[in-house]
Amino acid sequence: MRKLISITLALVLVLGIGMTSVNANGWGNGSVPPGLAKKIFNDTDAYKWAEKYIEKLYQKGLIFGIGDDNFAPQASVTKIEAIIMALRVMGWEDEAKEITQLPKNYKGDKVASWATGYVTLAYDKGILDDVDMMYFKPTDPALRHEVAKYVIRALGYEKEAQKNMKKDLPFVDALAVPQGSVGYVYLANEFELMQGDNQKRFNPMGTMTRAEMAVLFSRLDDKVDIGKDGTVSGEVNRIYNDRILIKVKDKVESFDLDSRVRVYENNKRIDIDDIKIGSKVIIEILDGKVVFIEVVDKIEDDKIITRYYGVVKEVSKTKPYKLAIQVETMVIGFEVVDDVEVSFTDGKGSFEDIKNGDEVTVVVDKRNRAIKIEVDRKYVKPIEKVKGNITKIELNRRYNEITIDKKTYDLAADAKVKIDGKNKEIKDLSVGMYVEVELENGVVVYVEAKNVKKEIEGSIAEIIKGNKDTTLKIKEEDTGKIYTFLVHQDVKIEIDDMRNPTIRDLRVGDEGEFKIVNDIIVEIEIED
């Protein structure tokens, strides 16, 4: 949910909005009726085509003046200001305020400390890319083709932009659009966010004024539904005291009016009393109160991005991904893009981590595809499973490690162990066992082991005696392959015509049968 932010932007964006509370007894006591409150800015009279958009964004806390009740509508917008507006309209400003470091690969011009979080978040969200990290000039004027790029990337349409890089643009100056910006300009025009002038010129290398910025980002705000506070449309049922009742989808809903609510019809500011019962309106809500009302001829649903809140009822984790959630009394299904962004309350996850019953916020694009899913719970890393043979195990007071095939893992001291179906302890594990283990956060917490038994018929190729252990190299009779095994200290040995033989009685060339458990010889039977 977007919240009113008060922040100072160098030279342009200054302190936020102060709003008085609504009088419980209506609009008396000498107060100015809603819709006819004092002008917000003193320098916008010559910009009637932009004034509605400026006031709407100001009322929603998305745009600010420059002091002394001025807006500076003709001033050029800088790159950092365009980035901030994109983040703000998309509802990401709170995240930016928490960031204090630039990306490690940032090599561009100096960024003011107050703008650091915006640059970093813009990079994280894909609005700025690696090339921008090398050459970004935050205080330079933003060119129109650059602003188109920022906006389309903020909407999550980077892939679509790349697919449209060879499109023919409907502008007389289309050849002036840089090749790498064609797809962004194409989509910005298709979405009716940025269009040409009366002479069909886009002016891609031109700068953007603050008045033009207000129009652009007001259009963007109209086309995205990204928070519980936001935009509601319907027919006016009644207006009284400090409330407005609106019929929304056959249901009458009541909304509190802010004391400084602005009302517009046909791009002209009017008194709230001029709104007729049954009029179609679009209202803007901030912090639970209506701050802006526009009376319109018809209501069109042309959202590029819409957000739904609900509970997961069904999730298909095989491509193409699908998701169904219950929103109040309805179950709504969505296709899910392959690269959907999934986040939990404590970090990022994946689509496979979503479960039935999860409370989610689903952001969908114009084609009703889920492009972002926010899960209202902490991320639980899925249990990782590994199979193989123990090749090394080390247990001591400081740490426990187990090597399965060629990879070593930390082994929890209290890991649950089963060997051949019986409960055991980690000290009972041995090299050669076949194991299936489960890991949580990279640590082995469960081990199911099996003793690996085999028999080899062959001859002793070499006897290697160590300080404590003896190793035999056995040449398999059928294949001629040589295997190396440790000899168990309690090995059982049988040699024809010999009573109570020991390891010392074994000789190179002896032929017989060797029984091995977990790569350790436990029984030897030497033939005459």
TORTI-947060 format. One record per residue (C-alpha): x, y, z; residue number from 1. Coordinates in Angstrom, 3 decimals. Example, Ala and Ser with C-alpha at 12.3 -4.5 7.8 and 13.67 -1.06 7.14 Angstrom:
BEGIN
c1 c2 c3 resi
12.300 -4.500 7.800 1
13.670 -1.060 7.140 2
# end
This chain:
BEGIN
c1 c2 c3 resi
0.000 0.000 0.000 1
1.371 3.330 -1.027 2
1.812 5.736 1.848 3
2.346 9.461 1.871 4
6.067 10.122 1.900 5
7.655 13.430 2.870 6
11.070 13.770 1.286 7
13.242 16.527 -0.090 8
14.507 16.156 -3.654 9
17.334 18.490 -4.622 10
16.142 21.536 -6.579 11
12.784 19.949 -7.453 12
10.942 17.690 -5.024 13
10.395 19.185 -1.586 14
8.370 18.709 1.579 15
5.139 16.719 1.395 16
1.518 17.435 2.023 17
-0.165 18.605 5.225 18
-3.846 17.672 5.472 19
-6.402 18.789 8.041 20
-8.966 16.411 9.458 21
-12.601 16.348 8.318 22
-15.126 18.262 10.422 23
-17.611 15.767 11.828 24
-20.441 18.289 11.355 25
-19.872 18.766 7.654 26
-18.261 21.658 5.789 27
-19.493 24.519 7.954 28
-17.662 26.726 10.435 29
-16.301 28.857 7.620 30
-14.350 26.053 5.962 31
-14.080 25.923 2.181 32
-16.311 23.297 0.512 33
-14.419 20.274 -0.842 34
-13.414 20.638 -4.460 35
-13.092 24.429 -4.173 36
-10.184 24.577 -1.751 37
-7.376 27.045 -2.302 38
-5.210 26.509 -5.368 39
-2.376 24.127 -4.630 40
0.194 25.794 -6.890 41
0.411 29.402 -8.055 42
2.266 28.779 -11.322 43
0.087 26.218 -13.130 44
-2.586 28.514 -14.629 45
-0.881 28.446 -18.028 46
-0.854 24.639 -17.971 47
-4.558 23.827 -17.807 48
-3.900 20.680 -19.890 49
-1.744 19.361 -17.029 50
-3.306 20.921 -13.933 51
-5.714 18.058 -13.230 52
-2.873 15.537 -13.366 53
-0.591 17.663 -11.211 54
-3.240 18.074 -8.519 55
-4.201 14.399 -8.606 56
-0.625 13.220 -8.073 57
-0.087 15.859 -5.401 58
-3.228 14.774 -3.553 59
-2.011 11.162 -3.640 60
1.413 12.100 -2.288 61
3.172 11.143 -5.514 62
4.448 14.558 -6.572 63
5.566 17.698 -4.733 64
6.236 21.394 -5.291 65
9.443 23.392 -5.019 66
8.487 25.776 -2.228 67
6.417 28.983 -2.016 68
3.417 27.127 -3.503 69
5.103 26.707 -6.888 70
5.376 23.606 -9.060 71
7.809 24.775 -11.786 72
5.852 23.030 -14.562 73
8.323 24.039 -17.286 74
11.447 22.779 -15.470 75
13.180 19.747 -16.965 76
12.965 16.406 -15.190 77
16.268 14.762 -14.277 78
17.017 11.072 -14.632 79
16.904 10.489 -10.874 80
13.547 12.300 -10.626 81
12.094 10.103 -13.377 82
13.387 7.006 -11.582 83
11.888 8.172 -8.284 84
8.499 8.832 -9.881 85
8.460 5.370 -11.461 86
9.270 3.727 -8.125 87
6.768 5.901 -6.276 88
3.844 5.234 -8.616 89
4.575 1.494 -8.515 90
4.396 1.597 -4.714 91
8.066 0.806 -4.046 92
9.243 3.991 -2.328 93
9.192 2.531 1.187 94
11.622 -0.167 0.054 95
13.962 2.452 -1.415 96
14.058 4.393 1.847 97
15.451 1.356 3.666 98
18.468 1.017 1.346 99
21.697 2.866 2.174 100
24.215 1.379 -0.274 101
24.661 1.668 -4.027 102
25.034 -1.528 -6.081 103
28.601 -2.868 -5.956 104
28.964 -2.490 -9.717 105
27.854 1.168 -9.791 106
30.419 3.317 -11.652 107
28.229 6.254 -12.725 108
28.249 9.845 -11.504 109
27.942 10.692 -7.819 110
24.548 9.984 -6.272 111
23.259 12.137 -3.410 112
22.838 10.204 -0.178 113
19.048 10.691 -0.174 114
18.851 9.155 -3.666 115
21.046 6.102 -3.010 116
18.176 3.761 -2.197 117
16.244 4.764 -5.301 118
19.163 3.939 -7.616 119
19.790 0.599 -5.924 120
16.127 -0.413 -5.917 121
15.733 0.682 -9.546 122
18.608 -1.665 -10.389 123
17.089 -4.489 -8.326 124
13.714 -3.999 -10.039 125
15.280 -3.989 -13.507 126
14.487 -0.338 -14.254 127
18.210 0.354 -14.520 128
20.556 -2.237 -16.015 129
24.281 -3.002 -15.961 130
24.986 -0.402 -18.654 131
23.245 2.229 -16.527 132
25.445 1.209 -13.598 133
28.463 2.217 -15.684 134
27.224 5.500 -17.141 135
24.237 6.759 -15.094 136
24.182 10.550 -14.666 137
21.458 11.188 -12.073 138
21.268 14.977 -12.426 139
21.233 15.082 -16.239 140
17.863 15.826 -17.878 141
15.944 12.646 -18.691 142
15.366 12.166 -22.420 143
11.925 11.056 -23.532 144
13.092 7.713 -24.915 145
14.855 7.052 -21.591 146
11.706 7.792 -19.604 147
9.796 5.371 -21.840 148
12.389 2.727 -20.969 149
12.120 3.392 -17.225 150
8.319 3.173 -17.266 151
8.056 0.004 -19.363 152
10.695 -1.729 -17.262 153
8.903 -0.685 -14.066 154
5.770 -2.351 -15.431 155
7.706 -5.590 -15.925 156
7.485 -5.574 -19.722 157
11.206 -5.851 -20.478 158
10.822 -9.098 -22.440 159
7.946 -7.704 -24.482 160
10.008 -4.594 -25.229 161
12.884 -6.727 -26.488 162
10.489 -8.620 -28.765 163
9.309 -5.332 -30.296 164
12.685 -3.735 -31.007 165
12.138 -3.968 -34.776 166
8.602 -2.574 -34.813 167
7.709 0.342 -37.069 168
6.853 3.330 -34.887 169
3.926 5.606 -35.914 170
5.935 8.816 -35.553 171
7.398 11.058 -38.238 172
10.653 11.159 -36.271 173
10.773 7.386 -35.675 174
14.297 7.171 -37.098 175
15.504 9.434 -34.296 176
14.566 6.837 -31.673 177
17.746 4.994 -30.607 178
17.684 1.398 -31.810 179
17.817 0.024 -28.271 180
14.766 2.063 -27.229 181
12.349 1.209 -30.055 182
10.589 -1.555 -28.098 183
10.080 0.677 -25.064 184
8.712 3.580 -27.112 185
6.456 1.168 -29.013 186
4.892 -0.187 -25.803 187
4.649 3.247 -24.164 188
2.586 4.344 -27.168 189
0.520 1.127 -27.265 190
-0.340 1.537 -23.584 191
-1.289 5.193 -24.250 192
1.266 6.392 -21.729 193
3.491 8.435 -24.052 194
2.208 9.519 -27.435 195
3.258 11.947 -30.109 196
2.255 15.576 -30.442 197
-0.270 16.989 -32.908 198
2.294 16.648 -35.677 199
2.965 12.970 -34.853 200
6.407 13.660 -33.413 201
7.659 11.689 -30.406 202
10.764 13.844 -29.899 203
12.790 10.950 -28.402 204
15.913 13.031 -27.741 205
13.971 15.871 -26.149 206
13.702 16.439 -22.430 207
10.517 16.138 -20.378 208
9.047 18.991 -18.356 209
7.554 18.535 -14.912 210
4.098 19.232 -16.345 211
4.592 16.486 -18.941 212
5.912 14.199 -16.220 213
2.715 14.731 -14.219 214
0.586 13.737 -17.211 215
2.682 10.633 -17.916 216
2.774 9.341 -14.369 217
-0.892 10.137 -13.784 218
-1.679 7.943 -16.781 219
0.616 5.268 -15.382 220
-1.093 5.542 -12.000 221
-4.468 5.092 -13.716 222
-3.292 1.895 -15.366 223
-1.802 0.117 -12.362 224
-3.646 -1.210 -9.351 225
-0.891 -1.928 -6.878 226
-2.314 -1.348 -3.419 227
-5.351 -1.497 -1.166 228
-5.416 2.292 -1.175 229
-5.740 3.386 -4.760 230
-8.492 3.834 -7.335 231
-12.197 2.968 -7.128 232
-14.783 3.616 -9.827 233
-18.568 3.477 -9.827 234
-21.803 5.497 -9.714 235
-22.524 8.109 -7.055 236
-25.312 6.979 -4.739 237
-25.228 9.803 -2.199 238
-22.987 12.545 -0.816 239
-23.497 13.906 2.675 240
-21.355 15.615 5.294 241
-17.929 14.043 4.984 242
-18.845 10.847 3.126 243
-19.545 9.707 -0.411 244
-21.487 6.539 -1.216 245
-20.635 4.831 -4.499 246
-22.245 1.853 -6.200 247
-19.390 -0.488 -7.095 248
-20.353 -3.682 -8.931 249
-23.922 -3.762 -7.568 250
-22.756 -3.013 -4.046 251
-22.919 0.401 -2.362 252
-19.706 1.303 -0.567 253
-19.067 4.279 1.710 254
-15.875 6.343 1.684 255
-14.617 9.131 3.927 256
-13.899 12.423 2.148 257
-10.677 14.243 2.913 258
-11.198 17.888 3.842 259
-9.089 18.983 0.860 260
-10.505 16.613 -1.717 261
-10.212 17.936 -5.311 262
-13.032 17.372 -7.816 263
-12.686 17.577 -11.613 264
-15.034 17.220 -14.578 265
-13.993 17.734 -18.207 266
-10.555 18.842 -16.976 267
-12.114 21.656 -14.903 268
-12.195 21.895 -11.136 269
-15.726 21.910 -9.707 270
-17.475 21.966 -6.324 271
-18.357 18.592 -4.830 272
-21.973 19.809 -4.634 273
-21.999 19.915 -8.442 274
-21.722 16.119 -8.629 275
-25.102 14.665 -9.581 276
-26.523 11.464 -8.143 277
-25.862 8.673 -10.656 278
-22.734 10.337 -12.037 279
-19.915 8.009 -12.973 280
-16.819 8.822 -10.957 281
-13.283 7.647 -10.390 282
-12.049 8.314 -6.875 283
-8.488 8.251 -5.569 284
-7.892 7.110 -2.002 285
-4.957 7.834 0.273 286
-4.721 6.528 3.823 287
-8.379 5.534 3.760 288
-9.788 8.892 2.583 289
-10.917 10.168 -0.802 290
-8.468 12.867 -1.919 291
-9.426 13.215 -5.591 292
-12.621 12.706 -7.608 293
-13.053 12.823 -11.369 294
-16.492 12.809 -12.976 295
-16.331 10.863 -16.265 296
-18.648 9.946 -19.127 297
-17.806 6.250 -18.943 298
-15.640 3.945 -16.904 299
-13.082 1.895 -18.783 300
-11.078 -0.964 -17.335 301
-7.758 -0.523 -19.105 302
-5.413 -1.540 -16.317 303
-1.977 -2.723 -17.387 304
-1.308 -4.186 -13.958 305
-3.911 -5.314 -11.426 306
-3.424 -6.711 -7.940 307
-5.571 -9.376 -6.264 308
-5.608 -10.474 -2.614 309
-6.737 -13.986 -1.717 310
-6.010 -17.509 -0.505 311
-4.394 -20.137 -2.727 312
-6.886 -22.872 -3.626 313
-4.932 -24.667 -6.331 314
-1.399 -24.459 -7.682 315
-0.051 -26.304 -10.734 316
3.740 -26.521 -10.603 317
4.270 -28.098 -14.013 318
4.670 -25.777 -16.979 319
2.663 -23.903 -17.969 320
2.282 -22.782 -14.352 321
-1.234 -22.036 -13.111 322
-2.634 -20.599 -9.897 323
-6.151 -20.272 -8.483 324
-6.987 -18.082 -5.487 325
-10.175 -17.378 -3.584 326
-11.048 -13.683 -3.487 327
-13.977 -13.223 -1.114 328
-16.658 -15.525 -2.590 329
-15.012 -16.026 -6.002 330
-12.233 -18.350 -7.148 331
-10.063 -16.694 -9.803 332
-7.560 -18.566 -11.953 333
-4.403 -17.172 -13.543 334
-1.755 -18.294 -15.948 335
1.683 -17.695 -14.448 336
4.666 -16.466 -16.475 337
7.736 -18.715 -16.362 338
9.897 -16.051 -14.711 339
7.279 -14.976 -12.151 340
8.747 -13.026 -9.231 341
7.863 -14.695 -5.921 342
8.572 -13.100 -2.558 343
7.887 -14.025 1.056 344
7.800 -11.759 4.099 345
11.485 -12.491 4.756 346
12.893 -12.822 1.267 347
12.575 -14.239 -2.215 348
11.417 -17.736 -3.065 349
10.182 -19.663 -6.074 350
6.808 -20.647 -7.482 351
7.398 -24.226 -6.294 352
7.420 -22.961 -2.679 353
3.788 -21.773 -2.783 354
1.278 -24.015 -1.001 355
-2.493 -24.346 -0.865 356
-3.828 -22.136 1.916 357
-1.152 -19.467 1.523 358
-2.445 -15.902 1.691 359
-1.109 -14.162 -1.387 360
-1.127 -10.950 -3.355 361
-1.089 -11.660 -7.082 362
-0.029 -8.984 -9.562 363
-1.282 -9.669 -13.081 364
-0.552 -7.988 -16.388 365
-2.920 -6.853 -19.112 366
-3.234 -10.446 -20.362 367
-4.279 -11.654 -16.883 368
-0.965 -13.445 -16.360 369
0.532 -13.513 -12.881 370
3.861 -11.688 -13.061 371
4.458 -11.275 -9.328 372
3.244 -13.179 -6.261 373
3.726 -11.978 -2.689 374
3.216 -14.690 -0.051 375
2.191 -13.550 3.427 376
4.419 -15.899 5.414 377
8.076 -16.554 6.036 378
10.023 -18.504 3.462 379
10.783 -22.082 4.461 380
13.604 -23.457 2.378 381
12.507 -26.748 0.821 382
14.160 -29.887 2.120 383
17.025 -30.909 -0.132 384
17.629 -34.610 -0.680 385
20.947 -36.243 -1.594 386
21.710 -39.872 -2.394 387
25.015 -41.716 -2.649 388
27.710 -43.617 -0.805 389
29.578 -42.352 2.222 390
33.192 -41.844 1.180 391
34.302 -40.070 4.344 392
32.855 -39.249 7.734 393
34.434 -37.107 10.422 394
32.962 -36.662 13.895 395
34.535 -34.500 16.603 396
33.622 -31.947 19.238 397
33.962 -28.959 16.918 398
32.082 -30.165 13.876 399
30.649 -33.192 12.111 400
31.068 -33.734 8.384 401
29.885 -36.394 6.016 402
31.128 -36.809 2.451 403
28.685 -38.409 0.049 404
30.403 -39.418 -3.146 405
32.536 -36.300 -3.737 406
30.595 -33.613 -1.872 407
30.995 -32.801 1.825 408
28.143 -31.604 4.055 409
27.801 -30.477 7.644 410
26.144 -33.178 9.751 411
23.886 -32.083 12.601 412
24.883 -33.584 15.956 413
21.246 -34.482 16.587 414
20.568 -35.773 13.086 415
18.082 -38.629 12.988 416
19.753 -41.810 11.717 417
18.313 -45.093 10.509 418
20.491 -47.995 9.357 419
18.760 -50.897 7.639 420
15.492 -49.623 9.096 421
16.678 -49.435 12.707 422
17.181 -46.264 14.731 423
20.869 -45.545 15.231 424
23.195 -42.635 15.986 425
25.595 -40.702 13.767 426
28.524 -42.618 15.316 427
27.112 -45.809 13.774 428
27.548 -44.488 10.230 429
30.533 -45.803 8.294 430
32.290 -45.351 4.991 431
30.767 -47.344 2.147 432
27.176 -47.185 3.349 433
24.576 -46.162 0.806 434
22.633 -43.222 2.209 435
19.676 -41.016 1.409 436
19.933 -37.796 3.410 437
17.787 -34.704 3.907 438
19.281 -31.246 4.346 439
17.819 -28.101 5.829 440
19.733 -24.921 5.021 441
22.675 -27.024 3.840 442
22.942 -29.193 6.982 443
22.206 -32.937 7.029 444
19.381 -33.519 9.532 445
18.197 -36.993 8.514 446
20.114 -40.049 7.309 447
18.653 -43.289 6.053 448
21.537 -45.705 5.511 449
21.914 -49.202 4.185 450
24.847 -51.514 4.627 451
26.195 -52.277 1.173 452
27.124 -55.952 0.951 453
28.924 -57.681 -1.893 454
31.063 -60.736 -2.558 455
34.084 -60.980 -4.832 456
35.816 -64.107 -6.062 457
39.436 -63.493 -6.905 458
42.974 -63.419 -5.647 459
45.051 -61.219 -3.362 460
47.108 -58.890 -5.593 461
48.799 -56.921 -2.796 462
48.872 -56.744 0.995 463
49.434 -53.282 2.496 464
50.066 -53.198 6.230 465
49.699 -49.945 8.129 466
50.238 -49.021 11.752 467
46.693 -49.972 12.662 468
44.954 -51.253 9.549 469
45.593 -53.699 6.764 470
44.511 -53.068 3.189 471
44.095 -55.730 0.518 472
44.078 -55.299 -3.230 473
41.845 -57.970 -4.733 474
41.941 -59.009 -8.403 475
38.472 -60.116 -9.490 476
38.525 -63.487 -11.214 477
35.970 -62.758 -13.953 478
36.946 -59.219 -14.948 479
40.555 -58.887 -13.858 480
39.633 -55.595 -12.208 481
41.532 -54.708 -9.043 482
39.661 -53.406 -5.979 483
41.142 -51.934 -2.811 484
39.509 -52.613 0.557 485
40.313 -52.118 4.218 486
40.251 -55.278 6.326 487
38.006 -55.165 9.399 488
39.985 -55.668 12.612 489
37.615 -58.498 13.572 490
37.650 -60.079 10.120 491
36.673 -63.746 9.978 492
39.283 -65.776 8.067 493
39.101 -69.377 6.875 494
42.036 -71.119 5.154 495
41.773 -74.753 4.129 496
43.690 -77.122 6.429 497
44.630 -74.311 8.851 498
43.343 -73.820 12.384 499
42.588 -70.282 13.622 500
44.274 -68.380 10.770 501
44.953 -64.606 11.062 502
45.788 -61.765 8.677 503
49.461 -62.681 9.031 504
48.712 -65.988 7.322 505
47.469 -64.342 4.129 506
49.769 -64.395 1.089 507
49.832 -62.584 -2.274 508
48.278 -64.919 -4.817 509
45.883 -66.563 -2.377 510
42.592 -67.277 -4.120 511
39.216 -67.318 -2.515 512
35.992 -65.524 -1.703 513
35.910 -62.105 -0.044 514
32.796 -60.707 1.658 515
32.651 -56.912 1.862 516
30.320 -54.637 3.839 517
30.550 -50.902 3.189 518
33.901 -51.290 1.402 519
35.420 -53.177 4.344 520
36.360 -56.867 4.144 521
34.575 -58.700 6.953 522
35.078 -62.307 5.856 523
37.774 -64.123 3.863 524
37.612 -67.742 2.698 525
40.857 -68.934 1.064 526
40.684 -72.081 -1.019 527
43.392 -74.745 -1.064 528
# end
